[in-house]
């Protein structure tokens, strides 16, 4: 690949922006829960990722509107023909928020931290495509080369999520290169971000960015209260509107409510297959059974989920790739049809028997299990109740257990004290490499059985091989062939039950200028540097 021209990339920054009016003002919006971490490159939840996006400086950014790459802290870059390295030419004269100069050593330091297995960065798996170490070296104060043990296809896009950390600042992770810096935090209540005084970027007329003075993010777990405060003008945007609120907000004065279309995200259900999980052995046997998982999938009426829960603002789940991702989706796969009779037959073939209105396994145990989901997420709570009713029709008792989000994360990532989980996957990028931390059996976000020392099943080993093969292939069609096969295995084995792909429903105040809603996260404020508040 040839050097990426700075002039060409900067053309992508022209976002059909309105002329610069008045700078200043405080943007206000809410998150449903508190960030789990503020440490760079360790985010595994939406709230933490939001703060990193607003504060972290990256080498390359994916323009959420055009989905093209644009230069950020790297003025240009060059990928080796064999795909095993990428060299960056860095911007000069850039400083961290505390005044510390930005140099190549900061990029090297960031990669050393990110690839340290003790830190368990969820980003690291996307860069590991073969045996050996990922190494970053400085070839001068403004040149960095990152080398990989095997080729990484589409590696440039992965850098969108890597926030550069300072190697020299005494503030360490608190010194940032993004448009805003954390100024205040009150646990469980709010965060305040202030304009980074040393932010390097300017608009086309030479005005300093960002235009806004500050961002206030309040922790508001009740979506009804969030919606009410949005209608009253206390918040300027909602980036995840629940379908039950959408029509009301669309009629509210001073608000733009937009259905952007199918998102890249998905709502999913999976069963705990961790060997050391503190659950009964006979239940582990159910969850390890492909036929059991497939029967549960057949028993769920996905059309009802879309119609009742999402009021038509969703489509039935296809698999790991949303229908919005037209290139990477395996077009042969169709949503799982509602087939309760097939589910009963499938269960009967592997020894389950009906006992009146109750289903029992071959040892006589009644088929009953629980599903955890995050409390306060109305859509997931409603889905759980509908699934509960669907499973009751085939003799299975499902107990719904809403938990606060941090308790839920503790169960699915640390103590594994749960039976099944209903949650969502959020995709930032179209490329399947962004899902390496989900599909590799060794990954800490491999949902049903994370961080395996070696693949627990032959089909997981095959997924590992295919994911690494697609990640190192240079030909897009060859990559797609490998990833289509991954999608087919996932559909056959159903370690994850794909329920729905919800639409992106957003709302923003008409006082907010330069808004360009996108299907990619963050949907409303992805171009936060350019957002303005009328009358500020």
RODO-2510 file (C-alpha; in nm, 4 decimals, decimal comma):
residues 536
     n   res          X          Y          Z
     1     x     0,0000     0,0000     0,0000
     2     x     0,1305     0,3427    -0,0861
     3     x     0,1663     0,6264     0,1625
     4     x    -0,1706     0,7761     0,2525
     5     x    -0,1749     1,1348     0,1410
     6     x    -0,2514     1,3866     0,4116
     7     x    -0,4249     1,6125     0,1624
     8     x    -0,6554     1,3341     0,0444
     9     x    -0,7441     1,2223     0,3952
    10     x    -0,8201     1,5734     0,5146
    11     x    -1,0777     1,6005     0,2400
    12     x    -1,2789     1,3441     0,4366
    13     x    -1,3058     1,5946     0,7204
    14     x    -1,5427     1,8113     0,5209
    15     x    -1,8633     1,6909     0,6819
    16     x    -2,1144     1,9233     0,5213
    17     x    -2,0772     2,1346     0,8328
    18     x    -2,2686     2,4528     0,8846
    19     x    -2,0507     2,7642     0,8918
    20     x    -1,8730     2,8238     1,2208
    21     x    -2,1073     3,0262     1,4358
    22     x    -2,0482     3,0659     1,8079
    23     x    -1,8231     2,8383     2,0061
    24     x    -1,8833     2,7381     2,3634
    25     x    -2,1543     2,5825     2,5713
    26     x    -2,1927     2,2569     2,7618
    27     x    -2,3330     1,9524     2,5867
    28     x    -2,5441     1,7404     2,8210
    29     x    -2,6538     1,3791     2,7809
    30     x    -2,6936     1,0649     2,9895
    31     x    -2,5519     0,7157     3,0130
    32     x    -2,7530     0,4298     3,1667
    33     x    -2,4690     0,3174     3,3903
    34     x    -2,1329     0,4347     3,5170
    35     x    -1,8131     0,3565     3,3246
    36     x    -1,6566     0,0368     3,4503
    37     x    -1,3087     0,1782     3,3888
    38     x    -1,1484     0,5019     3,2788
    39     x    -0,8194     0,3294     3,1994
    40     x    -0,7349     0,3658     2,8290
    41     x    -0,7848     0,0595     2,6069
    42     x    -0,9466    -0,1529     2,8768
    43     x    -1,3098    -0,0650     2,8047
    44     x    -1,5529    -0,3569     2,7759
    45     x    -1,8758    -0,1608     2,8253
    46     x    -2,0484     0,1169     2,6320
    47     x    -2,0067     0,3776     2,9057
    48     x    -1,6298     0,3275     2,9292
    49     x    -1,6008     0,3303     2,5500
    50     x    -1,7943     0,6577     2,5372
    51     x    -1,5500     0,8324     2,7700
    52     x    -1,2521     0,6917     2,5801
    53     x    -1,3966     0,8096     2,2474
    54     x    -1,4427     1,1638     2,3780
    55     x    -1,1026     1,1889     2,5484
    56     x    -0,8697     0,9503     2,3672
    57     x    -0,6526     1,0480     2,0734
    58     x    -0,6019     0,7837     1,8027
    59     x    -0,3654     0,7448     1,5105
    60     x    -0,6396     0,6743     1,2557
    61     x    -1,0115     0,7402     1,2821
    62     x    -1,2974     0,5770     1,0912
    63     x    -1,5311     0,8500     0,9688
    64     x    -1,8667     0,7256     1,0994
    65     x    -2,0574     0,8855     0,8113
    66     x    -1,8465     0,7824     0,5095
    67     x    -1,6930     0,4756     0,6828
    68     x    -1,3604     0,5791     0,5281
    69     x    -1,0307     0,6216     0,7125
    70     x    -0,8974     0,9632     0,8016
    71     x    -0,5669     1,0706     0,9502
    72     x    -0,5556     1,1796     1,3117
    73     x    -0,2364     1,1667     1,5193
    74     x    -0,0729     0,9880     1,2275
    75     x    -0,0349     1,2222     0,9309
    76     x     0,0184     0,9220     0,7065
    77     x     0,0816     0,5482     0,7203
    78     x     0,2121     0,2666     0,5038
    79     x     0,1254    -0,1013     0,5320
    80     x     0,3883    -0,3528     0,4181
    81     x     0,2982    -0,5612     0,1103
    82     x     0,2959    -0,8787     0,3229
    83     x     0,0583    -0,7179     0,5753
    84     x     0,2942    -0,7902     0,8659
    85     x     0,3779    -0,4326     0,9582
    86     x     0,2485    -0,0793     0,9420
    87     x     0,4603     0,2359     0,9678
    88     x     0,3204     0,5684     1,0881
    89     x     0,4452     0,9202     1,0330
    90     x     0,3203     1,1133     1,3354
    91     x     0,2083     1,4724     1,3619
    92     x     0,4647     1,7013     1,5132
    93     x     0,3986     1,9772     1,7621
    94     x     0,1153     1,7859     1,9328
    95     x     0,0896     1,7833     2,3135
    96     x    -0,1061     1,5853     2,5691
    97     x    -0,3659     1,7679     2,7760
    98     x    -0,1069     1,8323     3,0503
    99     x     0,1445     1,9821     2,8048
   100     x     0,3651     1,6731     2,7673
   101     x     0,4901     1,6411     2,4058
   102     x     0,3501     1,3589     2,1930
   103     x     0,6241     1,1400     2,0421
   104     x     0,6797     0,8001     1,8894
   105     x     0,7693     0,6670     2,2353
   106     x     0,4086     0,7191     2,3432
   107     x     0,2847     0,4904     2,0658
   108     x     0,5433     0,2263     2,1594
   109     x     0,4444     0,2575     2,5258
   110     x     0,0746     0,2237     2,4387
   111     x     0,1307    -0,0978     2,2448
   112     x     0,3451    -0,2490     2,5173
   113     x     0,0688    -0,1847     2,7696
   114     x    -0,2100    -0,2990     2,5395
   115     x    -0,0401    -0,6263     2,4443
   116     x     0,0570    -0,7101     2,8040
   117     x    -0,1486    -1,0238     2,8835
   118     x    -0,1732    -0,9193     3,2488
   119     x    -0,3789    -0,6137     3,1541
   120     x    -0,6301    -0,8169     2,9500
   121     x    -0,7015    -0,5401     2,7016
   122     x    -0,9997    -0,6426     2,4838
   123     x    -0,8259    -0,4749     2,1892
   124     x    -0,5218    -0,7005     2,1949
   125     x    -0,6895    -1,0052     2,0406
   126     x    -0,7618    -0,8207     1,7167
   127     x    -0,3884    -0,7697     1,6602
   128     x    -0,2869    -1,1281     1,7477
   129     x    -0,3109    -1,3228     1,4243
   130     x    -0,0318    -1,5736     1,4805
   131     x     0,2187    -1,7099     1,7291
   132     x     0,4684    -1,4534     1,8468
   133     x     0,4697    -1,1016     1,9815
   134     x     0,3294    -0,7790     1,8416
   135     x     0,6142    -0,5281     1,8573
   136     x     0,6177    -0,1504     1,8221
   137     x     0,9436     0,0343     1,7642
   138     x     1,0287     0,4016     1,7276
   139     x     1,2328     0,4852     1,4200
   140     x     1,2874     0,8438     1,5279
   141     x     1,0800     1,0966     1,7235
   142     x     0,7900     1,0903     1,4767
   143     x     0,8062     0,7496     1,3068
   144     x     0,6695     0,4248     1,4498
   145     x     0,6518     0,0760     1,3034
   146     x     0,4223    -0,1907     1,4462
   147     x     0,5103    -0,5466     1,3455
   148     x     0,2873    -0,8531     1,3672
   149     x     0,3771    -1,2238     1,3712
   150     x     0,1333    -1,2787     1,0835
   151     x    -0,0448    -1,0540     0,8379
   152     x    -0,3401    -0,8532     0,9721
   153     x    -0,5896    -0,7726     0,6994
   154     x    -0,7504    -0,4314     0,7283
   155     x    -0,5204    -0,3498     1,0196
   156     x    -0,5569     0,0244     0,9668
   157     x    -0,9179     0,0215     1,0882
   158     x    -0,8219    -0,1415     1,4174
   159     x    -0,6327     0,1691     1,5265
   160     x    -0,9599     0,3593     1,5533
   161     x    -1,0055     0,2050     1,8985
   162     x    -0,6499     0,2470     2,0348
   163     x    -0,6157     0,5555     2,2566
   164     x    -0,2533     0,6707     2,2785
   165     x    -0,1172     0,6855     2,6341
   166     x     0,1677     0,9059     2,7509
   167     x     0,4976     0,7393     2,8337
   168     x     0,6316     1,0461     3,0183
   169     x     0,3449     1,2347     3,1803
   170     x     0,3223     1,2041     3,5608
   171     x    -0,0556     1,1858     3,5094
   172     x    -0,0160     0,8675     3,2999
   173     x    -0,3606     0,7573     3,1794
   174     x    -0,5187     1,0903     3,2778
   175     x    -0,3167     1,2851     3,0202
   176     x    -0,5055     1,2581     2,6913
   177     x    -0,4835     1,3606     2,3266
   178     x    -0,8547     1,3753     2,2450
   179     x    -1,0815     1,6819     2,2248
   180     x    -1,1915     1,6624     2,5897
   181     x    -1,0320     1,5785     2,9229
   182     x    -1,1997     1,4452     3,2367
   183     x    -1,2371     1,7347     3,4811
   184     x    -1,4744     1,6024     3,7461
   185     x    -1,6400     1,2768     3,8418
   186     x    -1,8945     1,1987     4,1097
   187     x    -1,9466     0,8253     4,1404
   188     x    -2,2944     0,7185     4,0389
   189     x    -2,3973     1,0743     3,9489
   190     x    -2,2056     1,2450     3,6679
   191     x    -1,8839     1,3108     3,4798
   192     x    -1,7750     1,6476     3,3442
   193     x    -1,5363     1,6703     3,0510
   194     x    -1,3696     2,0002     2,9668
   195     x    -1,2200     2,1157     2,6387
   196     x    -0,8632     1,9924     2,6037
   197     x    -0,6580     2,3157     2,5988
   198     x    -0,3853     2,1460     2,3969
   199     x    -0,6046     1,9764     2,1351
   200     x    -0,4240     1,9926     1,8037
   201     x    -0,7100     2,0037     1,5541
   202     x    -0,8523     2,3164     1,3868
   203     x    -1,1392     2,3606     1,1430
   204     x    -1,0975     2,4686     0,7814
   205     x    -1,1015     2,8365     0,8832
   206     x    -0,8332     2,7920     1,1459
   207     x    -1,0687     2,7994     1,4456
   208     x    -0,9652     2,5873     1,7435
   209     x    -1,1591     2,2678     1,8027
   210     x    -1,3671     2,1467     1,9742
   211     x    -1,6306     2,4161     1,9513
   212     x    -1,7947     2,3109     2,2785
   213     x    -1,6520     2,4136     2,6162
   214     x    -1,7620     2,1064     2,8066
   215     x    -1,9675     1,7872     2,8167
   216     x    -2,1685     1,6813     3,1182
   217     x    -2,2575     1,3108     3,1238
   218     x    -2,5120     1,2143     3,3854
   219     x    -2,5708     0,8582     3,5032
   220     x    -2,9396     0,7942     3,4474
   221     x    -3,0476     0,4316     3,4581
   222     x    -3,4187     0,5053     3,4130
   223     x    -3,4899     0,5599     3,0411
   224     x    -3,8264     0,7203     3,1162
   225     x    -3,6590     0,9870     3,3281
   226     x    -3,3923     1,0330     3,0631
   227     x    -3,6601     1,0807     2,7976
   228     x    -3,8529     1,3258     3,0161
   229     x    -3,5406     1,5336     3,0820
   230     x    -3,4574     1,5254     2,7117
   231     x    -3,8025     1,6606     2,6244
   232     x    -3,7590     1,9347     2,8846
   233     x    -3,4280     2,0400     2,7297
   234     x    -3,2131     1,9232     3,0199
   235     x    -3,0320     1,6841     2,7839
   236     x    -2,9326     1,7674     2,4283
   237     x    -2,9341     1,4188     2,2802
   238     x    -3,0300     1,0564     2,3219
   239     x    -2,8175     0,8129     2,1253
   240     x    -3,0168     0,5009     2,2164
   241     x    -3,3899     0,5713     2,2230
   242     x    -3,6170     0,2858     2,3240
   243     x    -3,8819     0,2108     2,0611
   244     x    -4,1616     0,2735     2,3125
   245     x    -4,0413     0,6346     2,3431
   246     x    -3,9550     0,7029     1,9810
   247     x    -4,2967     0,8125     1,8487
   248     x    -4,3524     1,0462     2,1447
   249     x    -4,0115     1,2076     2,0986
   250     x    -4,0700     1,2404     1,7238
   251     x    -4,3735     1,4590     1,8046
   252     x    -4,1983     1,6680     2,0699
   253     x    -4,1188     2,0312     1,9801
   254     x    -3,7545     2,1221     1,9430
   255     x    -3,6419     1,7617     1,8927
   256     x    -3,5268     1,5665     1,5887
   257     x    -3,5948     1,1923     1,6261
   258     x    -3,4400     0,9748     1,3544
   259     x    -3,4566     0,6040     1,2684
   260     x    -3,1167     0,5703     1,1022
   261     x    -3,1835     0,2070     1,0014
   262     x    -3,0526    -0,1330     1,1056
   263     x    -2,7529    -0,1086     1,3356
   264     x    -2,4443    -0,3292     1,3472
   265     x    -2,5456    -0,4301     1,7002
   266     x    -2,7294    -0,7424     1,8058
   267     x    -2,9259    -0,8674     2,1042
   268     x    -2,8175    -1,2166     2,2014
   269     x    -2,8686    -1,5001     2,4475
   270     x    -2,6080    -1,7584     2,5431
   271     x    -2,5657    -2,0435     2,7907
   272     x    -2,2840    -2,0711     3,0434
   273     x    -2,0428    -2,3444     2,9298
   274     x    -1,7550    -2,2612     3,1665
   275     x    -1,6372    -2,5928     3,3214
   276     x    -1,5766    -2,4419     3,6661
   277     x    -1,9098    -2,2551     3,6769
   278     x    -2,0955    -2,3119     4,0088
   279     x    -2,4060    -2,4654     3,8516
   280     x    -2,5472    -2,8181     3,8553
   281     x    -2,3676    -3,0715     3,6358
   282     x    -2,6900    -3,1853     3,4687
   283     x    -2,7568    -2,8266     3,3601
   284     x    -2,4046    -2,8012     3,2228
   285     x    -2,4870    -3,1104     3,0158
   286     x    -2,7931    -2,9322     2,8723
   287     x    -2,5951    -2,6220     2,7870
   288     x    -2,3168    -2,8221     2,6217
   289     x    -2,5726    -2,9973     2,4014
   290     x    -2,6013    -2,8523     2,0527
   291     x    -2,9492    -2,9992     2,0168
   292     x    -3,0653    -2,8327     2,3388
   293     x    -2,9307    -2,4932     2,2282
   294     x    -3,0860    -2,5280     1,8840
   295     x    -3,4208    -2,6308     2,0301
   296     x    -3,4268    -2,3224     2,2525
   297     x    -3,3488    -2,1106     1,9479
   298     x    -3,6353    -2,2661     1,7502
   299     x    -3,8753    -2,2051     2,0392
   300     x    -3,8172    -1,8271     2,0412
   301     x    -4,0514    -1,6151     1,8298
   302     x    -3,8165    -1,3468     1,6956
   303     x    -4,0899    -1,1802     1,4902
   304     x    -4,2764    -1,1175     1,8150
   305     x    -3,9638    -0,9665     1,9701
   306     x    -3,9343    -0,7221     1,6788
   307     x    -4,3048    -0,6384     1,6751
   308     x    -4,3833    -0,6206     2,0472
   309     x    -4,0574    -0,5035     2,2022
   310     x    -3,9173    -0,2882     1,9221
   311     x    -4,2431    -0,1819     1,7561
   312     x    -4,1057    -0,2702     1,4162
   313     x    -3,7738    -0,0866     1,4652
   314     x    -3,5734    -0,4105     1,4466
   315     x    -3,5229    -0,7209     1,2302
   316     x    -3,4864    -1,0859     1,3410
   317     x    -3,1319    -1,1889     1,4251
   318     x    -2,9292    -1,3372     1,1410
   319     x    -2,6044    -1,4179     1,3157
   320     x    -2,2731    -1,2443     1,3932
   321     x    -2,3228    -0,9936     1,1114
   322     x    -2,6108    -0,7492     1,0828
   323     x    -2,8034    -0,7109     0,7538
   324     x    -2,6657    -0,3544     0,7518
   325     x    -2,3208    -0,5041     0,6838
   326     x    -2,3837    -0,6089     0,3268
   327     x    -2,0385    -0,7315     0,2264
   328     x    -1,9530    -0,9454     0,5297
   329     x    -2,2950    -1,0982     0,5938
   330     x    -2,3356    -1,4551     0,4679
   331     x    -2,6315    -1,4041     0,2343
   332     x    -2,7197    -1,7749     0,2512
   333     x    -2,8191    -1,7474     0,6164
   334     x    -3,1761    -1,6602     0,7052
   335     x    -3,3239    -1,5752     1,0469
   336     x    -3,4212    -1,8747     1,2590
   337     x    -3,7924    -1,9367     1,2023
   338     x    -4,0252    -1,9835     1,4967
   339     x    -4,0671    -2,3622     1,5112
   340     x    -4,1894    -2,4902     1,8497
   341     x    -4,2890    -2,8322     1,7118
   342     x    -3,9410    -2,8811     1,5685
   343     x    -3,7989    -2,7778     1,9067
   344     x    -4,0059    -3,0447     2,0846
   345     x    -3,8963    -3,3116     1,8363
   346     x    -3,5322    -3,2113     1,8661
   347     x    -3,5444    -3,2334     2,2463
   348     x    -3,7224    -3,5688     2,2330
   349     x    -3,4462    -3,7119     2,0114
   350     x    -3,1864    -3,6423     2,2821
   351     x    -3,3852    -3,7852     2,5725
   352     x    -3,6072    -3,5057     2,6989
   353     x    -3,9645    -3,6086     2,7766
   354     x    -4,2895    -3,4238     2,8382
   355     x    -4,4539    -3,4786     3,1746
   356     x    -4,7841    -3,2999     3,1407
   357     x    -4,6993    -2,9315     3,0989
   358     x    -4,3446    -2,9921     3,2221
   359     x    -4,0354    -3,1018     3,0294
   360     x    -3,7859    -3,3355     3,1987
   361     x    -3,4415    -3,4529     3,0961
   362     x    -3,3478    -3,8221     3,0692
   363     x    -3,2661    -3,8340     3,4441
   364     x    -3,6012    -3,6841     3,5390
   365     x    -3,4812    -3,3340     3,6223
   366     x    -3,7364    -3,0648     3,5351
   367     x    -3,5979    -2,8318     3,2700
   368     x    -3,5699    -2,5017     3,4513
   369     x    -3,2974    -2,2406     3,4282
   370     x    -3,2465    -1,8674     3,4784
   371     x    -3,1447    -1,5865     3,2472
   372     x    -2,9677    -1,2761     3,3746
   373     x    -2,9967    -0,9401     3,2021
   374     x    -2,9238    -0,5817     3,2960
   375     x    -3,1903    -0,4184     3,5097
   376     x    -3,3326    -0,0960     3,3718
   377     x    -3,2952    -0,1974     3,0087
   378     x    -3,6656    -0,2125     2,9283
   379     x    -3,6222    -0,3781     2,5906
   380     x    -3,4154    -0,6657     2,7308
   381     x    -3,6468    -0,7109     3,0258
   382     x    -3,9448    -0,7316     2,7865
   383     x    -3,7602    -0,9747     2,5595
   384     x    -3,6807    -1,1959     2,8578
   385     x    -4,0492    -1,2072     2,9526
   386     x    -4,1557    -1,2968     2,5967
   387     x    -3,8894    -1,5685     2,5775
   388     x    -4,0081    -1,6936     2,9153
   389     x    -4,3573    -1,7363     2,7688
   390     x    -4,2250    -1,9002     2,4494
   391     x    -4,0292    -2,1581     2,6495
   392     x    -4,3236    -2,2254     2,8802
   393     x    -4,5131    -2,3461     2,5717
   394     x    -4,2644    -2,6330     2,5296
   395     x    -4,2536    -2,7161     2,9016
   396     x    -3,9459    -2,5192     3,0078
   397     x    -3,9477    -2,2841     3,3071
   398     x    -3,7319    -1,9753     3,2597
   399     x    -3,6588    -1,7506     3,5577
   400     x    -3,5734    -1,3901     3,4680
   401     x    -3,3091    -1,2279     3,6922
   402     x    -3,2419    -0,8558     3,6267
   403     x    -2,9111    -0,7351     3,7733
   404     x    -2,7353    -0,4014     3,7904
   405     x    -2,4826    -0,3887     3,5087
   406     x    -2,1683    -0,4157     3,7190
   407     x    -2,3035    -0,7225     3,9003
   408     x    -2,3912    -0,8762     3,5661
   409     x    -2,0387    -0,8162     3,4347
   410     x    -1,8952    -0,9694     3,7517
   411     x    -2,0953    -1,2865     3,6895
   412     x    -2,0181    -1,3286     3,3202
   413     x    -1,6486    -1,2348     3,3382
   414     x    -1,5250    -1,3350     3,6848
   415     x    -1,7216    -1,5748     3,9044
   416     x    -1,9361    -1,7285     3,6240
   417     x    -2,2287    -1,7665     3,8620
   418     x    -2,5091    -1,7649     3,6069
   419     x    -2,6916    -2,0080     3,3771
   420     x    -2,7765    -1,8007     3,0720
   421     x    -2,7419    -1,4351     2,9810
   422     x    -2,9382    -1,1970     2,7614
   423     x    -2,7223    -0,9055     2,6562
   424     x    -2,6056    -0,7173     2,3484
   425     x    -2,2982    -0,7061     2,1291
   426     x    -2,1965    -0,3614     2,0062
   427     x    -1,9990    -0,3418     1,6838
   428     x    -1,7997    -0,0301     1,6061
   429     x    -1,6626    -0,1470     1,2718
   430     x    -1,7840    -0,3417     0,9695
   431     x    -1,4726    -0,5594     0,9540
   432     x    -1,4840    -0,9021     1,1281
   433     x    -1,1408    -0,8394     1,2780
   434     x    -1,3220    -0,6166     1,5264
   435     x    -1,4891    -0,9363     1,6566
   436     x    -1,1678    -1,1288     1,7257
   437     x    -1,2146    -1,0685     2,0994
   438     x    -1,5472    -1,2532     2,0755
   439     x    -1,4679    -1,5495     1,8516
   440     x    -1,1180    -1,6593     1,9546
   441     x    -1,1559    -1,9279     2,2215
   442     x    -0,8684    -1,7709     2,4172
   443     x    -1,0365    -1,4297     2,4233
   444     x    -1,1659    -1,2886     2,7509
   445     x    -1,4901    -1,1810     2,5802
   446     x    -1,5602    -1,5238     2,4272
   447     x    -1,9048    -1,5179     2,5892
   448     x    -2,0009    -1,8773     2,6672
   449     x    -1,6566    -2,0003     2,7814
   450     x    -1,3945    -1,7224     2,7915
   451     x    -1,0149    -1,7405     2,8110
   452     x    -0,9713    -2,1073     2,7224
   453     x    -0,6147    -2,2367     2,7344
   454     x    -0,7005    -2,4490     2,4316
   455     x    -1,0267    -2,4807     2,2366
   456     x    -1,2792    -2,6839     2,4331
   457     x    -1,4476    -2,8245     2,1207
   458     x    -1,3410    -2,9081     1,7645
   459     x    -1,5777    -2,6480     1,6224
   460     x    -1,4277    -2,3755     1,8423
   461     x    -1,0842    -2,4821     1,7190
   462     x    -1,2120    -2,4497     1,3629
   463     x    -1,3463    -2,1009     1,4340
   464     x    -1,0059    -2,0057     1,5795
   465     x    -0,8344    -2,1273     1,2638
   466     x    -1,0782    -1,9504     1,0323
   467     x    -1,0667    -1,6218     1,2219
   468     x    -0,6878    -1,6192     1,2102
   469     x    -0,6919    -1,7181     0,8430
   470     x    -0,9299    -1,4402     0,7425
   471     x    -0,7329    -1,1908     0,9493
   472     x    -0,4106    -1,2671     0,7634
   473     x    -0,5482    -1,3011     0,4087
   474     x    -0,4931    -1,0066     0,1751
   475     x    -0,7717    -1,0958    -0,0673
   476     x    -1,1134    -0,9675     0,0535
   477     x    -1,2957    -1,2531    -0,1204
   478     x    -1,0749    -1,5095     0,0507
   479     x    -1,1371    -1,3396     0,3844
   480     x    -1,5104    -1,3464     0,3211
   481     x    -1,4981    -1,7184     0,2372
   482     x    -1,3355    -1,7892     0,5749
   483     x    -1,5742    -1,5676     0,7664
   484     x    -1,8805    -1,7063     0,5879
   485     x    -1,7702    -2,0439     0,7190
   486     x    -1,7472    -1,8990     1,0727
   487     x    -2,1041    -1,7737     1,0402
   488     x    -2,2202    -2,1166     0,9215
   489     x    -2,0538    -2,2920     1,2178
   490     x    -2,2067    -2,0463     1,4601
   491     x    -2,5478    -2,1067     1,3076
   492     x    -2,5038    -2,4855     1,3273
   493     x    -2,3698    -2,4936     1,6844
   494     x    -2,5605    -2,1944     1,8232
   495     x    -2,3297    -2,1126     2,1159
   496     x    -2,4952    -1,7714     2,0834
   497     x    -2,8634    -1,7286     1,9971
   498     x    -2,9078    -1,4184     1,7834
   499     x    -3,2391    -1,2594     1,8702
   500     x    -3,2720    -0,9250     1,6923
   501     x    -3,0733    -0,6559     1,5169
   502     x    -3,2259    -0,3350     1,6456
   503     x    -3,2451    -0,0146     1,4473
   504     x    -3,0465     0,2926     1,5437
   505     x    -3,2999     0,5282     1,7026
   506     x    -3,1523     0,8644     1,7977
   507     x    -3,2781     1,2027     1,9034
   508     x    -3,1156     1,5411     1,9371
   509     x    -3,2106     1,8954     2,0194
   510     x    -3,2614     2,1305     1,7272
   511     x    -3,0218     2,3615     1,9123
   512     x    -2,7436     2,1144     1,8399
   513     x    -2,5628     2,1913     1,5164
   514     x    -2,3558     1,9830     1,2723
   515     x    -2,5205     1,6538     1,3732
   516     x    -2,4689     1,3687     1,1241
   517     x    -2,6401     1,0537     1,2648
   518     x    -2,4620     0,7294     1,1798
   519     x    -2,5264     0,3581     1,2152
   520     x    -2,1765     0,3297     1,3649
   521     x    -2,1206     0,4122     1,7302
   522     x    -2,1251     0,6706     1,8726
   523     x    -2,4314     0,7438     1,6620
   524     x    -2,4888     1,1144     1,7348
   525     x    -2,1662     1,2663     1,8686
   526     x    -1,9054     1,0811     1,6615
   527     x    -1,7941     1,4205     1,5218
   528     x    -1,8040     1,5843     1,8655
   529     x    -1,5278     1,8320     1,7791
   530     x    -1,7633     2,0022     1,5325
   531     x    -2,0858     2,0018     1,7328
   532     x    -2,2248     2,3424     1,8256
   533     x    -2,4978     2,4657     2,0559
   534     x    -2,7168     2,7400     1,9166
   535     x    -2,7277     3,0500     2,1335
   536     x    -2,4254     2,9560     2,3447
***
